[in-house]
Amino acid sequence: MTTLLRFDGVACSRGGRLLFEDLSLELAPGDALHVAGPNGSGKSSLLRLAAGLLHPSRGTVEAAEVAIADDNLALDPELPLRRALSFWGGCVVEALSALGLHALDQVPVRLLSAGQAKRASLARVAASGSPLWLLDEPANGLDSPSVDLLGGLIAKHRSGGGAVVAASHLALPGEWRPLELGR
Ligand SMILES: Nc1ncnc2c1ncn2[C@@H]1O[C@H](COP(=O)(O)OP(=O)(O)OP(=O)(O)O)[C@@H](O)[C@H]1O
């Protein structure tokens, strides 16, 4: 069995403050980890460690190819949505459809509503083909049908051998292994 993410004895410090330490975890294909905890406990930092955007102050992180959806939309605001997503490549049309965005594919990214922009960032991740998805507050701003779309998308990714780490204060659709930071 391939491991898609492994933290071994990881400590994370930011701005001189220790957020967490001795964190070990492993995600295999099909796994999903829901990271919860108070504001500032290090949920987004954990995602950045997994993405290789941040280095642990102790321990080791090993990860498969990742795609991350966080505060940074990473789509050109001036381009129509489909073209903006195409910059990153992958199965753009399928991802637009999976997130109910096909009717908006010619709308400039800057005109999307908050919930539509959240779905666009999820479409970028879905199109990527990366086995490990890192999702920061993926359900924030989504209406109930969009949460259902998110649940279906994640279930399909997991059944296809992918894994997901999501940081969220909200309940997430489907079955997740919980990890509580800040305790
Ligand atoms: N670039 C940075 N430099 C220094 N400290 C930072 C930086 N980014 C974040 N921090 C600090 O790291 C701590 C953890 O931040 P992080 O965003 O990981 O928390 P979080 O659990 O995701 O919070 P929230 O629930 O508010 O989203 C916070 O105290 C924050 O101020």
The ligand as a MOL file (V3000), in Angstrom:
LIG
                    3D

  0  0  0     0  0            999 V3000
M  V30 BEGIN CTAB
M  V30 COUNTS 31 33 0 0 0
M  V30 BEGIN ATOM
M  V30 1 N 3.6740 33.9630 8.1460 0
M  V30 2 C 3.5490 33.8660 9.4650 0
M  V30 3 N 4.5070 34.3310 10.2890 0
M  V30 4 C 4.3800 34.2180 11.6380 0
M  V30 5 N 3.3360 33.6480 12.2270 0
M  V30 6 C 2.3610 33.1780 11.4500 0
M  V30 7 C 2.4120 33.2550 10.0400 0
M  V30 8 N 1.2920 32.6880 9.5380 0
M  V30 9 C 0.5830 32.2850 10.5870 0
M  V30 10 N 1.2170 32.5740 11.7310 0
M  V30 11 C 0.7460 32.2720 13.0880 0
M  V30 12 O 0.6480 30.8800 13.2460 0
M  V30 13 C -0.4520 30.5660 14.0980 0
M  V30 14 C -1.2770 29.4760 13.4270 0
M  V30 15 O -1.8750 30.0000 12.2380 0
M  V30 16 P -2.7800 29.0790 11.3290 0
M  V30 17 O -3.2650 29.9550 10.2170 0
M  V30 18 O -2.0580 27.8390 10.9860 0
M  V30 19 O -3.9740 28.7140 12.3420 0
M  V30 20 P -5.4050 28.0790 12.0530 0
M  V30 21 O -5.6050 26.9940 13.0790 0
M  V30 22 O -5.5390 27.6940 10.6260 0
M  V30 23 O -6.3520 29.3160 12.4020 0
M  V30 24 P -7.8380 29.7260 11.9090 0
M  V30 25 O -8.8070 28.7990 12.5650 0
M  V30 26 O -7.9750 31.1440 12.4210 0
M  V30 27 O -7.8520 29.6580 10.4050 0
M  V30 28 C -1.1920 31.8620 14.3560 0
M  V30 29 O -0.8720 32.3010 15.6740 0
M  V30 30 C -0.6440 32.8280 13.3350 0
M  V30 31 O -0.5610 34.1320 13.8390 0
M  V30 END ATOM
M  V30 BEGIN BOND
M  V30 1 1 1 2
M  V30 2 1 2 3
M  V30 3 2 2 7
M  V30 4 2 3 4
M  V30 5 1 4 5
M  V30 6 2 5 6
M  V30 7 1 6 7
M  V30 8 1 6 10
M  V30 9 1 7 8
M  V30 10 2 8 9
M  V30 11 1 9 10
M  V30 12 1 10 11
M  V30 13 1 11 12
M  V30 14 1 11 30
M  V30 15 1 12 13
M  V30 16 1 13 14
M  V30 17 1 13 28
M  V30 18 1 14 15
M  V30 19 1 15 16
M  V30 20 2 16 17
M  V30 21 1 16 18
M  V30 22 1 16 19
M  V30 23 1 19 20
M  V30 24 2 20 21
M  V30 25 1 20 22
M  V30 26 1 20 23
M  V30 27 1 23 24
M  V30 28 2 24 25
M  V30 29 1 24 26
M  V30 30 1 24 27
M  V30 31 1 28 29
M  V30 32 1 28 30
M  V30 33 1 30 31
M  V30 END BOND
M  V30 END CTAB
M  END
